[in-house]
């Protein structure tokens, strides 16, 4: 019989497009963090990743045995379109996840065509460059409901006794205009207030019902809509928090693209 809580759960900020693999200096702290992160984790039998870059009318699970590459960015050097991450998929795990969602009355479907987007292949190229661990993605629901995504995570809790790595791949700050028109005197105090709220929400011993209530009402956090004009990069965190059902801890609190961002583990 398998031990309980073998699963490891991580939410992190995956950086700006392919820049982490192109030697961008503003990603150095993130690159160092991700290349060292596997040292803190048991090697998983499979990786399940919730990507900020995939939204569907119903929750959708990657079902291909050999997912292709999906270069979901544009305007970068040719090298960005030569990146290859040839990890196998995991159709059996996809089927079991679909069954768990059905049991929780969450409509879902399996997509056997979609490939790995950069929310997966950028961080995993840094973490597990051998690409020897099967990996699948789960989409967000396009309604971007925070409560729905917490419930999505909770529906997968029976997987916690398996040696899986679950990754919420997003960005704890995602105001694209601020990234590229960066005035530290404007962005830093606003973002610090939001990141501090997020860290307190995830790590404090406030009880899971209160944690989930805060995450559902995340728009009431300080400068929430400045930091996330659209919430798709935050919601993978909701899935992770719902799946974990307990407080997490901070494993990264540093700058990416010159802006403070956080990562958590459970």
C-alpha positions in Angstrom: 0.0 0.0 0.0 1.3 3.4 -0.9 2.2 6.0 1.8 0.1 9.0 2.1 1.1 12.5 0.9 3.9 11.3 -1.4 2.7 14.0 -3.9 4.7 17.2 -4.0 2.9 20.4 -5.1 4.6 23.6 -6.4 3.3 26.9 -7.7 5.8 29.1 -9.4 6.3 32.0 -11.8 7.5 30.6 -15.2 9.0 33.7 -16.6 8.6 35.7 -19.8 8.0 33.4 -22.8 11.2 31.6 -23.8 13.6 34.3 -22.2 14.8 31.9 -19.5 16.3 29.6 -22.1 17.7 32.5 -24.1 20.1 33.7 -21.5 18.1 36.7 -20.4 19.8 38.3 -17.4 16.6 39.4 -15.7 15.7 35.7 -15.3 18.9 34.6 -13.5 17.3 34.2 -10.1 14.5 32.1 -11.6 16.9 30.0 -13.6 19.0 29.2 -10.5 15.9 28.4 -8.5 14.4 26.1 -11.1 17.6 24.2 -11.8 18.1 23.6 -8.1 14.5 22.8 -7.2 14.6 19.1 -8.1 17.3 18.7 -5.4 14.5 19.5 -2.9 12.0 16.9 -4.4 11.9 13.2 -4.7 12.0 12.3 -8.4 8.4 11.9 -9.4 6.9 9.1 -11.5 4.9 11.7 -13.5 4.3 15.4 -13.6 0.9 17.0 -13.7 1.0 20.7 -14.7 -1.7 23.3 -14.6 -0.8 25.9 -17.2 -1.8 29.6 -17.3 -1.6 29.4 -21.0 -4.5 27.0 -21.6 -8.1 27.8 -21.1 -11.1 25.8 -22.3 -14.9 25.8 -21.9 -14.6 22.7 -19.8 -11.5 21.5 -17.9 -9.4 19.7 -20.5 -6.7 17.1 -19.9 -3.8 16.4 -22.2 -4.2 12.8 -23.5 -1.4 12.3 -26.1 1.2 9.6 -25.5 3.7 11.8 -27.3 2.7 15.5 -27.0 4.1 17.8 -29.7 5.5 21.2 -29.0 3.2 24.2 -29.0 5.2 27.4 -29.4 2.6 29.8 -28.0 4.7 33.0 -28.3 5.8 35.2 -31.1 8.4 37.7 -32.0 11.4 35.9 -30.5 14.7 34.7 -32.1 14.6 31.6 -34.2 16.3 29.6 -31.3 13.0 30.0 -29.4 11.3 27.9 -31.9 13.9 25.1 -31.9 13.3 24.3 -28.2 12.3 20.6 -27.9 11.1 18.9 -24.8 10.4 15.3 -25.8 8.9 13.9 -22.6 6.2 11.3 -23.0 2.6 11.9 -22.1 0.6 9.8 -19.7 -2.8 8.8 -21.2 -3.5 6.4 -18.2 -3.1 9.2 -15.7 -5.2 11.5 -17.9 -8.0 8.9 -17.8 -7.8 8.6 -14.1 -8.0 12.4 -13.6 -11.0 12.5 -15.9 -12.7 9.9 -13.7 -11.9 11.8 -10.5 -13.4 15.0 -12.0 -16.5 13.1 -13.1 -16.9 11.7 -9.6 -16.8 15.3 -8.4 -19.4 16.4 -10.9 -16.8 18.5 -12.8 -17.2 18.2 -16.6 -14.0 17.5 -18.4 -12.6 16.1 -21.6 -9.4 14.6 -22.9 -7.5 16.3 -25.7 -5.2 13.8 -27.6 -3.9 16.5 -30.0 -2.7 19.5 -28.0 1.0 19.8 -27.3 3.2 21.2 -24.5 3.0 25.0 -24.2 5.7 27.1 -22.8 4.1 27.1 -19.3 5.4 23.5 -19.2 8.4 23.2 -21.5 10.3 26.3 -20.3 10.4 25.3 -16.6 10.7 21.6 -17.2 13.7 22.2 -19.5 15.4 23.8 -16.6 14.2 21.4 -13.9 14.4 18.1 -15.7 16.4 18.6 -18.9 16.6 14.9 -19.6 12.8 14.9 -20.3 12.6 11.4 -18.8 9.5 11.9 -16.7 6.1 11.6 -18.3 4.2 14.9 -18.1 0.6 16.0 -18.8 -1.2 19.4 -18.6 -4.6 20.4 -17.3 -6.3 23.5 -18.6 -7.9 26.3 -16.7 -11.7 26.8 -17.1 -12.2 29.8 -19.3 -14.6 31.4 -16.8 -11.6 32.0 -14.6 -13.7 31.4 -11.4 -11.4 31.3 -8.4 -13.9 29.0 -6.5 -14.1 26.6 -9.5 -10.3 26.2 -9.6 -10.0 25.6 -5.9 -12.7 22.9 -6.3 -10.8 21.5 -9.3 -7.8 21.0 -7.1 -9.8 19.5 -4.2 -11.2 16.9 -6.6 -7.7 15.5 -7.2 -6.8 15.0 -3.5 -7.1 11.2 -3.7 -3.9 11.3 -5.9 -1.9 12.6 -2.9 -0.6 9.1 -2.0 1.1 8.8 -5.4 4.6 9.9 -6.3 3.5 12.8 -8.5 4.8 16.3 -8.9 1.9 18.8 -9.4 2.9 22.2 -10.8 0.9 25.3 -11.0 2.7 27.2 -13.7 1.7 30.9 -13.7 3.1 34.2 -12.4 2.4 35.8 -9.1 2.7 39.2 -10.8 1.4 39.5 -14.3 0.8 43.1 -15.4 2.4 43.0 -18.9 2.3 46.8 -19.3 4.1 47.2 -16.0 6.8 44.7 -17.0 7.8 46.6 -20.1 7.1 50.2 -18.9 8.7 49.6 -15.5 8.8 52.5 -13.0 10.0 50.9 -9.7 8.6 53.8 -7.7 5.2 52.9 -8.9 5.3 49.1 -9.3 7.3 48.1 -6.2 5.1 49.3 -3.3 1.9 48.0 -5.0 3.4 44.7 -5.9 5.0 44.3 -2.5 1.7 44.7 -0.8 0.1 42.1 -3.0 3.0 39.6 -2.7 3.0 40.0 1.1 -0.8 39.3 1.1 -0.3 36.3 -1.1 2.5 34.9 1.1 0.5 35.4 4.2 -2.6 33.7 2.7 -0.7 30.6 1.6 1.7 30.2 4.5 -0.2 31.3 7.6 -1.9 29.0 10.0 -5.3 30.4 9.4 -7.1 27.2 8.6 -8.0 26.0 5.1 -11.6 27.4 5.0 -10.2 30.9 5.7 -7.4 30.4 3.2 -9.8 29.4 0.5 -12.1 32.3 1.3 -9.3 34.7 0.9 -8.2 33.2 -2.4 -11.8 33.3 -3.7 -12.0 37.0 -2.7 -8.5 37.7 -4.1 -9.6 40.8 -5.9 -10.0 42.5 -2.4 -6.2 42.0 -1.8 -4.1 45.2 -1.9 -3.6 46.3 -5.5 -4.9 42.9 -6.8 -6.1 44.2 -10.2 -2.9 46.2 -10.7 -0.9 43.0 -10.2 -3.3 40.8 -12.2 -5.4 42.8 -14.7 -6.5 39.3 -15.8 -6.2 36.4 -13.4 -5.1 33.4 -15.6 -1.6 33.5 -14.2 -2.8 33.4 -10.6 -5.4 30.7 -10.9 -2.9 27.7 -11.1 -2.2 28.7 -7.5 -5.9 28.2 -6.6 -5.7 24.7 -8.0 -2.6 23.9 -6.0 -4.1 25.3 -2.8 -7.3 23.4 -3.3 -5.4 20.2 -3.9 -3.0 20.6 -0.9 -5.8 21.5 1.6 -3.2 22.9 4.0 -0.7 25.7 4.4 2.3 25.9 2.1 5.7 27.5 2.4 7.6 30.0 0.4 10.5 28.6 -1.7 11.2 31.7 -3.9 10.8 35.4 -3.2 12.9 37.3 -5.7 12.8 39.2 -8.9 11.9 38.1 -12.4 12.0 40.7 -15.2 12.8 43.1 -12.5 9.6 42.5 -10.5 9.2 40.6 -7.2 7.5 37.2 -7.6 6.9 34.3 -5.3 6.8 30.5 -5.4 5.3 28.0 -3.0 5.4 24.3 -2.2 3.3 21.9 -0.2 
